[in-house]
Amino acid sequence: MKTNPIILFNAVLLLFVVVASCKKDSSTTTTNVAVPAIYSRIYGASSITNDGTYITIKTTDLPDHKSAYYAPSNPLYQAFSGKTFGGFTFAINPNSIASQSITLKIPVNPAVSASHDATPLGVIGIALNGVALFNQYAGPNTPLTTEIVSFDQYWGHPQQQGVYHYHVEPIYLTQTKFSESALVGFLLDGFPVYGPQENGKTLTSADLDTYHGHTSATADYPNGIYHYHFTADAPYLNGSGFYGTEGTVSQ
C-alpha cells in the first residue's frame, strides 16, 4: 500500500514543530531561573541572573562612597590626608578609579572543594556595593605592607587599570552603611563574607580556619553555612585558598 505523500508531509511537519517546541521550552527553563533573594543584597551590581548552576553578577566596580581616587570633577571626590588602615598616614598612589566591565559567575549551591585552590591576584569576590574584593597580596606572595599606606578613607584603592578594590575590611559597609557583623559580600566560590564581628565578639585570624572562615549560623543563614570574615590582622579576608569550588571572573 502506498503512503499518501500529503499525510507523510504533515506527519513530518508535526514532528518538527514538537521537537522545536521542546527545545524552546528546555532553553527557557534553564535560563529564566529566579535569583535567590540573598543576592538582591548586592545593590551595586549592574545585573544579576541565574541559569540554575551559576549566579552571574555584572558590575562597573564604581564605589558609592567618597574617595581621593575619583577625579576632582566627580561629586564623590574627596581629598584625604588622614590615617588609613593600620594607622598609617595616607600616601596616594598614581592610579585613578575607572569604570569596569566585570562579570563573576559563582555557584548557586556552594560546596566544599577537595583542592582548595589558591586565590589569584585580582578579583576573588564582590562586595555588596559592587566593588571587587582582592586577596591579601600586593603581588605574587608579596604582603600588603607597602600598599596599606595607599588605602583611602574607606580602605580601598585602584590598581593600574583603575579597578577599585578592597583587600581589607570595607568600612563604608561595616561602619557606615550596615554594621561590623553584617553580610558584606561573596567570594567566587559562593560562600558569603561577613564583617569582623560575630555574636558581639571582634574576631581575629586565630578564631578562623586556614581559609579565614568557619561554619556557624548567621542572621542570613539561620541553619548555618560556611562563611568568611574580614579581620584586622593578616590575611584580612582569605588565607590559603578558597574553601569551596570557585566560579569564574572575566573583565
Number of C-alpha atoms within 10 A of each C-alpha: 3 4 7 8 9 8 10 11 11 11 11 10 11 12 12 12 11 11 11 12 12 12 11 11 11 11 12 12 11 12 13 12 14 10 17 11 7 11 16 12 14 22 13 21 23 15 12 18 18 20 17 16 14 19 22 20 22 23 23 20 25 21 22 12 15 18 25 21 27 22 14 12 7 11 11 16 15 16 15 17 12 12 15 20 20 13 10 13 16 18 17 18 17 10 16 19 22 18 14 16 12 21 19 23 23 25 21 19 12 20 15 14 13 9 11 15 14 15 23 15 14 17 23 22 30 29 27 19 22 24 27 28 25 23 25 23 20 18 12 8 9 10 14 17 11 9 15 23 20 21 28 26 22 22 21 26 25 21 16 12 12 18 23 25 28 24 24 26 25 23 20 19 21 19 15 11 10 14 17 22 21 21 25 25 26 23 28 24 24 26 26 24 25 25 26 24 18 15 8 9 9 15 18 18 22 10 13 17 15 16 22 26 24 17 12 13 13 18 10 12 13 9 9 13 16 20 24 27 28 28 24 16 13 17 22 19 28 30 20 14 17 27 31 22 19 26 20 16 18 10 11
